[in-house]
Amino acid sequence: KKNIDCGVQMMLLFCALFLVIGGVGGFSIQRGGKQCVLYTGIEDMRVIDHPGLMGCANEAESWCAVLLQDAVVPKVTIIELKTELENRYGMKLQSACFDDVAKAAFDVIHVVESANIKNDLIKPWSIQQLREGTPDNTERFDNAKAWLKTTEIQVPGEAPQTMPLALNLFPPIDDDFITISDVNCDEPYRIECGCIGALTLLEEYLKPGGRVACVQKYLAHVKPLKESLYAAAAKWLAPSREVASARMAIREPAERIFSPALAVGALSKRQVANAIKMTQFPVDTLREVARSDAGALRDVIEWRDWHDYLKAKTQKSDQTIFWTRYSLAGYSIRYRYWQSHANKEHDVAFLFVHGFGANADQWERLAKAIHEIDKNAPPIYALDVLGFGFSAKPGLSYTQHLWEHQIECFAREIILSKHKKVILVGNSIGGGLSAGVSANLGRDKCAGLILCNSAGVILDKADFVDDTRDTRLWEQALNVRQRTLALLDDPKSPRTMPLEAFSPPPGGQVLLDAFGQLVIELLAPRIPSLLKRYYDINPDNADEKLAAAILRDARDPGAANVIGSGAKLPPQRSLNEVLGDFGGPVLVPQGEFDYVSGPERTRQRADQLAKIRPGVTVKLLKSGHCPHDETPDLVAQTILEWLASPAYFS
């Protein structure tokens, strides 16, 4: 009996080995036939640490590599991937639309999960997190730190040694075929590379003194493909190579240099982490202030990894969507959507923009109130501005022009691709940003502007015109846009007088980060009581959910840098200037019991806005600083009445 049992055990062991190594002699396990590795330009443009490519190597009998025709990828990224595939596997990178790929009788199509392509043949692979597992199902970074510090980062996967039989089914990509989209051509810096150049960048940065050397080599000159306020603001902060490194946020050089490569997948987060580990630099992770060069780069991937985790967790919620195409850096932007109850297409849609410290959820009451009062009301979008809510919080120098750029990109790509125009609605700082975006879009794309207790400078002409009636100072004050753009001009022939130079605060960026962290620590325990004061008319709406959301967002990595960036804002365009440039209808539902400004100043601002130019409709409401959330029915009714009035159509 013992001999029989032993024989059975040996047979089972043999069968297990047979399955693992693929059989012996003339036998083999069943492979997956004809397969395709589909490249999309979303975190997948490489061969190293590519789960889809490795899966194809292990399973397929034959394969081909295809780049989607509508992929938005820099030319150099495509060329370097094409080179790697040819040199390693003799595979020509081919190009096709997804419909043609789906018709090509593949048994399996490997594609990154974040591309969100649905088909029965798709075998999705996910972007690998730095660590295996998740941090105890938490949404707060401070609660996850212990898990992050004690859990080892995974080693990146190797490129497959060999691949199956190569197939050529679609037109191959050559240099004549390659084109590049002009998307985000107003970025201040364009660090474009592929899977070969990205490794060279990594090596350069991780050398002693690499941060400063890389700034001087790649970030010393602002060169957008077209002029933009966003690019001009970057030039204002860092006008020369001598001061660029000191004036940027601590993690900004690493963000600017490596985020584009991470966004298209020329590098994986695990590749970067492994390269840092191989250096001799000590890296104290998960610290907000005073980072080493390697530590700053480590933060870039750690923070990106955290927001990837939040994205995977949060996007399962109703009406919550993530948009990852913002900028060449691919920062993840969270937004919410409430579709219209009417079964018809709408020419316009609302875009709601929150204030400082808030997020898109603060608009939920107003969105529901609008659709409950009027079933035919347009659809509504609300986004988390970069650096707030569940959106990414990269270590950049935040300016009003960066935020306006993000909002404008979102409006053009997400809303104006489906609707003819957008109605911008903003509260507090979100109101000032919305006003700026309305001027950037113009009346052709922006149907209206709604400002709920908006931030923003309001100028009085009497303060600028002297007794001689000289109006030059007044004209200069209303021309901040052109004066900002003049920073991009040739210094020898500027179009107008540029802005006054930026004067960095004493202590530099380290002090700004420390200040931001101090503000968070001081305000965190007071958030519930402060909200009650902001919602003085209806304090029940300043509930625990709102307080918890603000505190959660403030604990995200990068939040301190966002607050510290307040000391680096370029001179603002006044509301006089942007409302004049926009020229379209404006509604101001103003909560007159605003604790932030005080009731007297709030009513004074409402009066100033009403007189700023024709076409501005002001209505004082019995509400506070956030009337859209404190008294949503009042604001909804005001908005719907305005939309039906001659003032909107004038």
C-alpha positions in Angstrom: 0.0 0.0 0.0 2.9 2.4 0.8 4.5 1.6 -2.6 1.1 2.4 -4.3 0.7 5.7 -2.4 4.2 6.6 -3.3 3.6 5.9 -6.9 0.4 8.0 -6.9 2.3 10.9 -5.3 5.1 10.7 -7.9 2.5 10.7 -10.7 0.8 13.8 -9.3 4.2 15.5 -9.0 5.1 14.6 -12.6 1.7 16.0 -13.8 2.3 19.3 -11.9 5.8 19.7 -13.4 4.3 18.9 -16.8 1.9 21.7 -16.5 4.5 24.2 -15.2 7.2 23.7 -17.8 5.0 23.0 -20.7 5.4 19.3 -21.2 8.3 17.0 -22.2 9.3 15.4 -25.5 6.9 16.2 -28.3 4.0 17.4 -26.1 3.2 21.0 -25.1 0.5 22.9 -23.2 -2.3 24.6 -25.2 -1.1 28.1 -26.2 -3.4 31.1 -27.0 -3.1 31.1 -30.8 -2.8 34.5 -32.6 -2.5 37.4 -30.3 -2.1 41.2 -30.5 -0.4 43.6 -28.1 -2.3 46.9 -28.6 -0.4 50.1 -27.7 -2.7 53.0 -26.8 -0.3 55.8 -25.6 -1.8 55.5 -22.1 1.0 54.3 -19.8 2.0 51.4 -22.1 4.7 52.6 -24.6 7.5 50.3 -23.6 8.7 46.7 -23.6 10.2 46.5 -20.1 7.7 45.9 -17.2 4.9 45.5 -19.7 2.4 42.8 -18.4 0.6 42.6 -21.7 3.8 41.9 -23.7 4.9 39.3 -21.2 1.4 37.7 -21.2 1.6 37.5 -25.0 5.1 36.0 -24.8 3.9 33.3 -22.5 0.7 32.4 -24.2 0.7 33.1 -28.0 1.8 31.1 -31.0 2.0 34.2 -33.1 1.6 37.9 -32.5 1.8 41.4 -33.7 2.3 44.8 -32.1 -0.2 47.5 -33.1 -0.4 51.2 -32.2 -3.9 52.7 -32.2 -4.3 55.2 -35.0 -5.9 57.8 -32.7 -3.3 57.5 -30.0 -2.0 60.9 -28.9 1.7 60.2 -28.5 4.8 62.3 -29.2 6.7 61.3 -32.3 9.9 60.4 -30.5 8.0 58.0 -28.2 6.7 56.1 -31.2 10.1 56.0 -32.9 11.8 54.6 -29.8 9.2 51.9 -29.2 9.4 51.0 -32.9 13.1 50.7 -32.6 13.0 48.5 -29.4 10.4 46.1 -30.9 12.5 45.7 -34.1 15.8 45.3 -32.4 14.6 42.9 -29.7 12.0 40.8 -31.6 12.2 41.7 -35.3 8.6 43.0 -34.9 7.5 46.0 -37.0 5.2 48.3 -35.1 2.0 48.5 -37.1 -0.9 51.0 -37.0 -4.6 50.3 -37.2 -8.0 51.5 -35.8 -9.5 49.3 -33.2 -12.3 48.1 -35.5 -9.7 46.7 -37.9 -7.9 45.0 -35.0 -11.1 43.5 -33.8 -11.8 42.0 -37.3 -8.4 40.5 -37.6 -9.4 37.1 -36.0 -7.1 37.4 -33.0 -7.7 35.0 -30.2 -6.6 37.6 -27.6 -5.9 41.3 -27.6 -3.7 42.6 -24.8 -4.5 46.2 -23.9 -4.0 48.4 -20.8 -7.1 48.5 -18.6 -7.0 52.3 -18.3 -7.6 52.6 -22.1 -11.2 51.5 -21.3 -11.6 49.6 -24.5 -14.5 47.0 -24.4 -14.5 43.9 -26.5 -14.9 40.1 -25.8 -11.3 39.5 -27.2 -9.7 42.0 -24.8 -7.4 40.7 -22.1 -6.8 43.9 -20.0 -3.7 44.4 -18.0 -3.5 46.9 -15.2 -0.8 49.5 -14.4 1.3 47.8 -11.7 1.2 49.6 -8.4 4.5 50.1 -6.6 3.4 47.6 -3.9 1.4 44.5 -3.9 -1.9 44.8 -2.1 -3.7 47.9 -0.9 -3.4 50.1 2.3 -6.2 48.7 4.4 -8.9 50.2 2.2 -8.3 53.7 3.4 -8.8 57.0 1.5 -6.5 59.0 3.8 -2.8 59.2 3.1 -1.9 59.8 6.7 -3.6 56.6 7.7 -1.8 54.7 5.0 1.7 55.8 5.8 2.6 52.9 8.1 1.6 50.4 5.4 3.5 52.3 2.7 6.7 52.5 4.8 6.7 48.8 5.7 5.7 47.2 2.4 8.4 46.5 -0.1 8.2 48.0 -3.6 7.9 45.4 -6.3 10.7 44.7 -8.7 9.9 45.7 -12.3 9.3 42.9 -14.8 11.9 42.2 -17.4 11.3 42.5 -21.2 10.5 39.1 -22.6 13.7 37.3 -23.9 11.9 36.0 -26.9 8.5 36.4 -28.6 6.4 34.0 -30.8 6.2 34.2 -34.6 5.8 37.8 -35.8 2.8 38.7 -37.9 2.6 41.7 -40.3 -1.2 42.3 -40.7 -1.4 46.1 -40.8 0.5 49.0 -42.3 3.9 49.4 -40.6 4.8 52.7 -39.0 7.7 54.5 -40.7 9.0 58.0 -40.3 6.8 59.3 -43.1 3.7 57.8 -41.5 4.2 59.3 -38.1 2.4 62.5 -37.1 2.0 64.2 -33.8 -1.1 65.9 -32.4 -0.9 69.5 -31.4 -2.7 68.7 -28.2 -1.4 70.7 -25.2 0.8 72.8 -27.5 0.6 75.6 -24.9 2.6 73.7 -22.3 5.5 75.7 -21.0 7.9 72.7 -21.3 7.9 69.8 -23.7 10.1 67.0 -22.4 9.3 64.3 -24.9 11.1 60.9 -25.0 10.5 57.3 -25.5 11.4 54.1 -23.7 15.1 54.6 -24.6 15.5 58.3 -23.9 13.6 58.0 -20.6 16.2 55.7 -19.2 18.9 58.2 -20.2 17.0 60.9 -18.4 16.7 58.8 -15.3 20.5 58.2 -15.3 21.2 61.9 -15.8 18.9 63.0 -13.0 20.2 60.5 -10.4 23.8 61.6 -10.8 25.2 63.8 -8.0 23.9 67.3 -8.8 21.6 65.9 -11.3 18.5 67.9 -10.4 20.2 71.3 -11.1 21.9 70.0 -14.2 18.6 68.7 -15.6 16.8 71.9 -14.9 19.5 73.9 -16.7 19.5 71.5 -19.6 15.7 70.8 -20.0 13.8 73.4 -18.1 15.8 76.6 -18.3 13.8 78.0 -21.3 10.0 78.2 -21.6 9.2 77.3 -25.2 5.5 76.6 -25.8 4.4 75.7 -29.4 1.9 78.6 -29.1 1.8 81.4 -26.6 -0.3 80.9 -23.4 -0.8 82.5 -20.1 0.1 79.2 -18.4 3.5 79.2 -20.2 4.0 82.9 -19.5 3.4 82.4 -15.8 6.1 79.7 -15.8 8.5 82.2 -17.4 7.5 84.8 -14.8 8.5 82.4 -12.0 11.7 81.2 -13.6 12.9 83.7 -16.2 16.5 82.3 -16.5 18.6 79.2 -16.0 20.4 80.8 -13.1 17.3 81.0 -10.9 15.0 78.3 -12.3 16.1 75.5 -10.0 15.7 77.6 -6.8 12.3 79.0 -7.7 10.6 75.9 -8.8 8.7 73.7 -6.3 11.0 71.1 -4.7 9.5 68.3 -6.8 8.8 70.3 -9.9 11.9 69.4 -11.9 11.3 65.7 -11.4 7.6 66.2 -12.2 8.2 68.2 -15.3 10.9 65.9 -16.6 9.5 62.4 -15.8 5.7 62.8 -15.7 5.3 62.9 -19.5 7.3 59.6 -19.8 5.2 58.0 -17.0 2.0 59.3 -18.7 2.6 57.5 -22.0 4.3 54.6 -20.3 7.9 55.1 -21.7 8.8 54.4 -18.1 6.9 52.5 -15.4 6.7 53.7 -11.8 8.5 50.4 -10.7 11.4 51.1 -13.1 11.9 54.5 -11.5 11.7 53.1 -8.0 14.2 50.4 -8.9 16.6 53.0 -10.4 16.4 55.1 -7.2 17.1 52.0 -5.1 20.2 51.2 -7.1 21.7 54.6 -6.3 23.6 55.3 -3.1 21.5 58.2 -2.1 19.5 57.9 1.2 15.8 58.4 0.5 13.5 59.4 3.3 10.1 58.7 1.8 6.7 60.2 2.5 8.0 63.5 3.9 6.5 66.8 2.8 9.4 69.2 3.4 13.1 69.5 2.3 13.6 66.6 -0.1 16.8 65.3 -1.7 17.0 65.0 -5.5 16.3 61.3 -5.3 13.7 61.8 -2.6 11.8 64.3 -4.8 11.7 61.8 -7.7 10.6 59.1 -5.3 7.8 61.4 -4.2 6.7 61.9 -7.8 6.0 58.1 -8.2 4.7 57.6 -4.7 2.2 60.4 -5.1 1.2 59.2 -8.5 0.8 55.7 -7.1 -1.4 57.0 -4.3 -3.7 58.8 -6.7 -3.8 55.7 -8.9 -5.0 53.8 -5.9 -7.6 56.5 -5.1 -8.8 56.5 -8.7 -9.3 52.8 -8.7 -11.2 53.0 -5.4 -13.2 56.1 -6.1 -14.3 55.7 -9.7 -16.6 52.9 -8.7 -18.9 55.5 -7.1 -21.9 56.8 -9.0 -21.4 59.7 -11.3 -17.6 59.8 -10.6 -15.3 59.7 -13.6 -11.6 60.2 -14.1 -10.0 62.0 -17.0 -6.3 61.2 -17.5 -5.5 63.1 -20.7 -4.9 66.5 -19.0 -1.5 67.8 -20.2 1.5 65.8 -21.5 2.0 64.7 -17.9 -1.3 62.7 -17.9 -2.4 63.9 -14.5 -5.6 62.2 -13.3 -8.5 64.6 -13.0 -11.7 63.5 -11.2 -15.1 64.9 -12.2 -18.7 64.2 -11.7 -21.6 64.2 -14.2 -25.3 64.6 -13.8 -27.2 64.0 -17.1 -30.3 65.9 -18.0 -33.7 64.3 -17.3 -34.8 65.4 -20.7 -34.5 62.8 -23.5 -32.9 65.2 -26.0 -29.6 66.7 -27.0 -28.5 70.0 -25.4 -26.5 72.7 -27.1 -25.1 73.8 -23.8 -23.8 72.1 -20.6 -22.9 73.5 -17.2 -19.3 73.2 -15.8 -19.1 73.8 -12.0 -15.8 74.9 -10.5 -15.3 74.7 -6.7 -13.5 77.0 -4.4 -10.2 76.6 -2.4 -10.2 73.4 -0.3 -13.5 72.1 -1.7 -14.2 69.5 -4.4 -16.8 68.5 -7.0 -19.1 66.9 -4.4 -20.0 70.3 -3.0 -22.1 70.9 -6.1 -24.3 67.9 -5.7 -27.1 69.6 -4.0 -27.3 72.4 -6.6 -27.1 69.9 -9.5 -30.0 67.9 -8.1 -32.0 71.0 -7.4 -31.6 72.3 -10.9 -32.8 69.0 -12.4 -35.6 68.6 -10.0 -37.0 72.1 -10.7 -36.5 71.9 -14.4 -36.5 68.4 -16.1 -35.3 70.1 -19.3 -32.3 71.7 -17.7 -28.9 71.0 -19.4 -26.5 68.3 -18.2 -24.0 69.3 -15.5 -20.3 68.6 -15.1 -18.2 69.4 -11.9 -14.5 68.8 -11.7 -11.9 68.6 -9.0 -9.3 71.3 -9.8 -5.7 70.0 -10.0 -4.3 69.9 -6.4 -7.8 69.5 -4.8 -10.3 66.8 -4.1 -9.5 63.4 -5.7 -7.6 64.9 -8.5 -3.8 64.5 -8.6 -1.6 66.9 -6.5 1.7 66.9 -8.4 4.6 69.0 -7.0 4.2 71.9 -9.4 4.2 75.7 -8.9 0.4 76.3 -8.9 -0.8 79.5 -10.5 -4.2 80.8 -11.5 -3.1 80.3 -15.1 -2.3 76.6 -14.6 -5.8 76.0 -13.1 -7.4 78.0 -15.9 -5.5 76.0 -18.4 -6.8 72.8 -16.8 -10.4 74.0 -16.8 -10.2 75.2 -20.4 -8.7 71.8 -21.6 -11.4 70.0 -19.7 -14.1 72.1 -21.3 -12.8 71.7 -24.8 -12.1 68.0 -24.6 -15.0 66.7 -22.5 -17.8 69.2 -22.9 -17.3 71.0 -26.2 -16.8 67.7 -28.0 -20.5 66.9 -27.2 -22.1 70.4 -26.8 -21.8 73.6 -28.8 -21.2 75.8 -25.7 -20.5 75.7 -22.0 -21.9 77.7 -19.1 -19.2 78.2 -16.5 -20.3 78.3 -12.8 -17.7 79.1 -10.1 -17.6 79.7 -6.3 -15.0 81.7 -4.5 -11.6 81.1 -6.2 -13.4 78.9 -8.6 -15.4 81.9 -9.6 -12.3 83.9 -10.4 -10.9 81.0 -12.4 -14.2 80.5 -14.3 -14.2 84.2 -15.2 -10.7 83.9 -16.6 -11.7 80.8 -18.6 -14.7 82.6 -20.0 -12.4 85.3 -21.4 -10.0 82.6 -22.8 -12.9 80.7 -24.5 -14.9 83.8 -25.7 -18.5 84.0 -26.5 -18.2 81.5 -29.4 -17.6 78.7 -26.9 -18.9 80.1 -23.5 -22.6 80.8 -23.4 -22.6 82.4 -20.0 -20.8 82.9 -16.7 -22.3 82.4 -13.1 -20.3 83.7 -10.2 -21.3 82.6 -6.7 -19.5 84.8 -4.2 -16.5 84.9 -6.5 -13.0 85.8 -5.7 -11.2 88.2 -7.9 -9.9 91.8 -8.0 -12.4 94.5 -8.8 -10.8 97.8 -9.9 -12.1 101.3 -9.4 -11.1 103.6 -12.3 -10.8 106.6 -9.9 -7.8 104.9 -8.3 -5.9 105.0 -11.6 -6.9 108.2 -13.3 -5.1 111.3 -11.9 -6.2 114.9 -12.0 -4.7 115.4 -15.4 -7.1 112.7 -16.7 -4.1 110.6 -17.8 -5.6 107.1 -18.4 -2.4 105.2 -19.1 -2.3 103.6 -15.7 -5.9 102.5 -16.0 -5.3 101.1 -19.5 -2.2 99.3 -18.1 -4.3 97.8 -15.2 -6.8 96.4 -17.7 -4.1 94.9 -19.9 -2.6 92.2 -17.6 -3.2 89.5 -20.2 -1.0 91.2 -22.8 1.6 92.2 -20.2 1.8 88.6 -19.1 2.1 87.2 -22.6 4.8 89.8 -23.3 7.1 87.7 -21.0 7.3 85.3 -23.9 8.5 88.0 -26.3 12.0 88.7 -27.4 13.4 91.0 -24.6 14.7 93.3 -27.3 11.3 93.9 -28.8 8.5 93.4 -26.3 4.9 94.2 -27.4 4.2 96.1 -24.2 5.5 96.6 -20.7 5.9 93.2 -19.1 4.8 92.4 -15.5 7.0 93.4 -12.6 9.5 90.6 -11.7 8.7 87.9 -9.2 10.3 88.4 -5.9 10.8 85.0 -4.1 9.9 84.9 -0.4 12.8 84.5 2.1 13.5 80.9 2.8 12.5 79.7 -0.7 10.4 76.7 -1.4 11.3 74.8 1.7 9.7 77.6 3.8 6.7 77.6 1.6 6.1 73.9 2.0 6.6 74.2 5.7 4.1 77.1 5.8 1.6 75.0 3.8 1.9 72.1 6.2 1.6 74.4 9.2 -1.7 75.9 7.8 -3.1 72.4 7.3 -2.2 71.4 10.9 -3.7 74.5 12.4 -6.9 74.5 10.4 -7.6 70.7 10.4 -9.2 70.6 13.9 -11.2 73.8 13.2 -12.7 72.7 9.8 -16.2 71.7 11.3 -16.6 74.9 13.3 -15.4 77.1 10.4 -17.9 75.4 8.0 -20.7 76.2 10.4 -19.7 79.9 10.2 -19.5 79.8 6.4 -23.0 78.2 6.4 -24.4 80.5 9.0 -27.9 80.6 7.4 -28.3 76.9 7.0 -25.6 75.2 9.2 -27.2 71.7 8.8 -25.7 71.6 5.3 -22.2 72.0 6.8 -22.4 68.4 7.7 -19.8 65.8 8.8 -19.5 64.5 5.2 -18.4 67.9 3.9 -15.9 68.3 6.8 -14.5 64.8 6.3 -14.0 65.4 2.6 -12.1 68.6 3.1 -9.9 67.0 5.8 -9.2 63.9 3.6 -8.2 66.1 0.7 -5.9 68.2 2.9 -4.1 65.1 4.0 -3.1 64.0 0.5 0.5 64.2 -0.4 1.2 67.5 -2.2 -1.5 69.5 -0.4 1.0 71.6 1.5 2.8 72.6 -1.7 -0.6 73.7 -3.2 -1.1 76.1 -0.2 2.5 77.3 -0.3 2.1 78.2 -4.0 -0.2 81.0 -3.0 3.0 83.1 -2.5 4.0 82.5 -6.2 0.9 83.8 -8.0 1.5 86.2 -10.9 -0.4 89.5 -10.9 -4.1 88.7 -11.5 -6.3 89.8 -14.4 -9.0 91.8 -12.7 -12.7 90.9 -13.1 -13.0 94.2 -15.0 -10.6 92.9 -17.6 -11.8 89.3 -17.9 -15.6 90.2 -17.9 -14.8 92.8 -20.5 -12.9 90.3 -22.7 -15.6 87.7 -22.3 -18.5 90.1 -23.2 -21.2 87.5 -22.6 -24.0 87.3 -20.1 -23.0 87.1 -16.4 -25.1 86.1 -13.4 -24.0 86.9 -9.8 -26.1 85.0 -7.2 -24.4 86.6 -4.2 -24.9 85.2 -0.7 -24.9 88.5 1.2 -24.1 87.0 4.6 -20.6 86.0 3.6 -18.4 85.3 6.6 -15.2 85.4 4.5 -15.6 88.9 3.3 -18.1 90.2 5.8 -21.7 91.2 4.8 -20.9 94.9 4.2 -18.0 94.1 1.8 -20.0 91.4 0.2 -22.8 93.7 -0.7 -20.3 96.3 -1.9 -18.7 93.8 -4.3 -22.1 92.8 -5.6 -22.8 96.5 -6.3 -19.4 96.9 -8.0 -20.0 93.8 -10.2 -23.4 95.1 -11.3 -21.8 98.3 -12.5 -18.7 96.8 -14.0 -20.3 96.6 -17.5 -23.8 96.0 -19.1 -24.9 92.4 -19.1 -24.1 91.6 -15.5 -27.1 90.5 -13.5 -26.8 90.5 -9.7 -29.2 89.0 -7.2 -28.5 89.1 -3.4 -29.5 86.0 -1.6 -30.1 85.2 2.1 -27.0 82.9 2.2 -23.4 82.7 3.0 -20.0 82.2 1.2 -21.2 79.0 -0.5 -24.8 79.7 -1.5 -24.8 76.9 -4.1 -24.4 74.3 -1.3 -26.0 76.2 1.7 -29.2 77.3 -0.1 -29.2 75.2 -3.4 -32.9 75.7 -4.1 -32.5 79.5 -4.1 -29.5 79.4 -6.4 -31.1 76.9 -8.7 -34.2 79.0 -9.1 -32.1 82.1 -9.7 -30.1 80.3 -12.4 -33.1 78.9 -14.2 -34.9 82.3 -14.1 -31.9 83.9 -15.6 -31.5 81.3 -18.3 -35.1 82.1 -19.4 -34.7 85.9 -19.2 -33.7 88.4 -21.9 -30.5 89.1 -19.9 -29.2 85.6 -20.9 -30.0 86.0 -24.6 -28.8 89.6 -24.9 
